[in-house]
Amino acid sequence: MKKLGLALGSVVITLLVVEIVLRLTGLGMVRPQFQFDPHTGERLEAGTFVGDRDLFWREPSDPATAGTRPGNFIRVGDPVPAKGGKLRIITLGDSCTRLSSGGRPYSVVLEQMLDPRRVEVYNASLPGYTSHQGLAWLEKQLLAWEPDLVIIYFGWNDHWRSTGTTDKEYAASLRPNRLRLLNLFQRRQSPPPLRVAREDYARNLQRMADKIEAAGGRSWVVLAPHSINEANTAFYLKNGNIIPEDDPQRLHDRYLATARQEAGSRAVDMAAVFAEIGLPQVLLMRDGIHPTDPGHAVIARVLADRAQRELLGDPGQAPQPVVTGLTQLAKQLNDAGQYAAAVAAYERAIAREPAYPKPRLGLAWLLATCPADTLRDGEVARAMLDPLREKLGAEPDFLFVAAGAEAAVGRYDAAVAMLDRALAALEGRNQGATPFAQTIRRTREKYRHGEPY
């Protein structure tokens, strides 16, 4: 027995020494790029990402720039800013929440739509993140920010293939009490698993909701829009997101169904909104995943309308989300000079919900002020406003558009009188110094001199 005890003791001591050597040398440390994708490894090598035991990777912390970065992006380690009296919203997600070609992801647009004097929106997102990492970030840092609302947008990375293990298995390999020897003998699965299994995806969404609610906030879950075709399916395969046996449309549909069931009334179904609008080449980048700038604006508008009703207590009609989306898309197209496409989007919105005033106001304004002679028509603009006059005739928004229609047919005196009424209404509401009031004053001067908008 003594010899057996000595032998076992020698084995234990040997294993302990090996474990110490492995920890000192870094051997047996599983690195993210070996488990997920090569892009993560490249960013780790470049220093734009650093390793993190809980989140796998993150941006290097820089407290000196907290709260000053464009877009209010949160980094791990940022100090929590004083909340004040504003409603605090955090958008939690992956590259779909992070990236936009014009530098204005939906978090930025949402804050502007809701008014930065009333609401602050912070963006907690990083490319490659899954719901597993979102939950870890929430637990590690974001609950301390006391958000009133967390908007959760995950799904794509959850159902992509890893190159080694699942997120849950990888997290287990990083635990401090995990033997590095076990990592050395860990085999990659073949075929490679999905990063987050559907049951774990559902569990992660529910745990996030439970923790946010326990902290006094609420959560919404964005259902990820998509446009999957043969070209981007080939790209996903080349990039290692899927294997030849995978059907990416079916994978995404399954995870959407899981999120829809798990979120219930907390779901914001942007997948359905984008599908009903039916312009993927306008709303999504070529990969069929990431929103374009118009796509981000549409997402922000749908979220803003819901926030105004449910969080800010603003009265108003609750239109169908697709009508909200079409109206915002029409505005984006108009601003981009795509006037005919904007007219078509406004007309679709009006046809779906004739009593909703915003698309009718938008179309009347476009027809009254359009730089394209073939589309500008003040008389049609005036007629477009007739169904709204009885209910909205004293509202500043209506008066501003109606004045534009009057000016378009040369009735400048009537246009000036309408803008005078609009300003009086704003001043009566203590809104005489708002940007909208300043726009009305500048426009009124143009009309006084017989100049169209």
Steps between C-alpha positions, in 0.01 A plus 500: 500500500787730582652447156161560337458821695847617398426416137172689506670790674767511230234500229310784669819703549600442138156609375515805726840599367381451142192712570714779650732491198204513262354802680835682512570442131145553376480154349157346515336842484222478244503811283183640343616488140551125526142459613298747296637682198829632360387865511495494880856371502611775263354767726661344805836502325449864396401604852156634404360212706643361823420170667239484775417200715128579513440657157774311307607827335427869544635841409785633713355710780564873498313678785630838382280483189191350666185677388686714246524258208270554203198277537545467878662158464559330834827325572557254781640699792331828410384687812125526536385852410255682725149419388317821580136515398532352153365168385803272450500249214778251418516320165669163556611302198752399236623665179142561384469744791855627469569559130356752257652643186421859599598471865141526624381161627143478621606587856612847388192559283271377777636756747444781251146384425409480869670835583836499685353738757274218620684181409859372490593196294824305552629236260641178650589288200798329342549304176480125541306505826230244580222497756743312728738795495213748528380333819855498637544872423166580661600318819853638503427868442179618339251443784702748705401767245137467620345495152129567471499301176744255342447427130645154425601414142675162464457196281738484206816403685304262724409276206830525313743211526793525732835354401537301819258517790177670601504826692389318814782245470753770427387697807551189711856464366582852627390447860783560748457157657507323163808282452707607200583134450137439409520771235805334345304180451177668389407397148324718249161368405430385147295639345556822694203589721285810487640756739182515709246218485138607462405395852791703636402796280150491651643464849737794448219728380284404797780548751578843359134599529475367856812682618398829337152478651643415844713816474191713428523526121337341201630333186402469136637243256560602137434215258780527246397589143666309218528444127671171429574415138737271313778757478521576870445133586820430307669777699385352833639163392834646394522697822439190711169619642328188367596157369374353168220311676354820650205696364561852637139607437369207700754560776403865530128425486535253786680751719248769409219266606680433828547872567140576401367235739737593783451878476124502448371855540859622546585415139558773242455305179727685259535179296129525416516877441791475256337205324172690452678811373678274254800713401798301633742673263410830670469386861779241528863482395604249235563232763125495571567547872615850593259794471591785268461858622134504382459162671634639828264797468200270448595292805543817707161637391313182596678495837441873555125474435471219753715683755294816466183310583625250759779691676439870448123498521456703183148478358450414139385239258684168501550415131603164365880468527526445123318831443743671737786336311372600156449859616854525634643334190316751281658783699846345456446462126377857469805629689719297263338655193319181398170682467300253290592214736404717796159575346443126448591421863270773634214377279545144627486622860185705435332207325567272798379745762309794347414662837863524616608861433879481478540345152232732363681803645830370365366445152329841492826668601695310234250593229500866609879543519653236271790635289390270215257698283330182381397408855435839662128576512364745755137439414531126560685575824213722618246231415712240680457699823121538483419185703720632784378860524213448742702298752849648464437844352632684807812283547840656417612198296189517283520879462865482390422248226182681397696825471741325266212388283357854489840644406536240225196649322609859561276576801779646711277719719300195603825310562634775728172513693516124558859522629398784733236268645751217531744721691227627730404141579862404577555804718182416689657162579835655605659363184580830332877444522505147357681419173160450335393850601823641356435315173152651485640852548756453221236358267260783578761753389534319169126505444481868590741567215308279257758220504395131510650267756 
